Amino acid sequence: MAEPVKKITLSSGKVRYRTVVDAGRDASGKRIQLTVTRDTKREVLEERARIISQRSAGTLIAPSKITVGEWLDEWLEHKRRDVEPTTIRVYRIALVHVYDTLGHIRLQELTEDHIQDFVDNLVAGGRRAGGPAGSRLAVSTVEGILTRLRDALGRAVVRKLIPASPAQYVRVALADKKAGKRERVRPKPWTVQEVQAFIKGVERDRLYAPMLLSLMGLRPAEVCGLRWTDVDLKAGTLETANTRTMIGNKLVLEKDTKTSAGQRLLPCRARRRTL
């Protein structure tokens, strides 16, 4: 049954009209009701018809006071279903600038201009570590932050919190990309002779084994995750099937390799030392 349109007289004597419209239910199943107030009864009925039509078509975006920061918290919690705890921590670190600069803005009030200004300022002076604070931030870092923000806003579209993502067409300026390319210092890889000299120089170092394994192509987490059961001294091989990572210098996470390709059998150079 349709809610009646009520006539309301304000303290100033002005007359307005109001009704309540059922807008469906939220993610938790709670009923959503929208209050519509307009200057004329006709305007109230027209708005009510629009809401009902969009609700039926599945395109209704109900008003929400959730902020960008609050939505990022919900998005990160949702992502826990699909990624490792270490990845969640990386995402949260990547979004620190977003929390600080855009986190207070209501999600439904976030605009493309907000995000473009944020990106431009981030490139120009967003560095916090790894160099002078307030200096230029690497374009690749900014693009990584923007990618995470796009993912979060895309999820907000799916949840019908916003009609479209304001970050969809935001890009790092071409001039900034060119400047970043000119300023980027690319490390020169070691030659075969340099690698051989390094291996010979660290043969008696207590970290000789992990350094050698790293030179063989193992990731740090794979080196830390090796167990004696993974090493076959007779066959001269080792198997990478386990990783070990420390999260925030507090929690040690032990798990299998990130992909099936990470599970591989490698030659192991075993040698005896004379004590």
Secondary structure, DSSP 8 states (H G I E B T S, - for coil): -----EEEE-TTS-EEEEEEEEEEE-TTS-EEEEEEEESSHHHHHHHHHHHHHHHHHT--------BHHHHHHHHHHHHTTTS-HHHHHHHHHHTHHHHHHHTTSBGGG--HHHHHHHHHHHHHH---SSSSTTS---HHHHHHHHHHHHHHHHHHHHTTSSSS-TTTT----HHHHHHHHHH--------HHHHHHHHHHTTTSTTHHHHHHHHTT--HHHHHH--GGGEETTTTEEEE--EEEEETTTEEEEE--SSGGG-EEEE--------
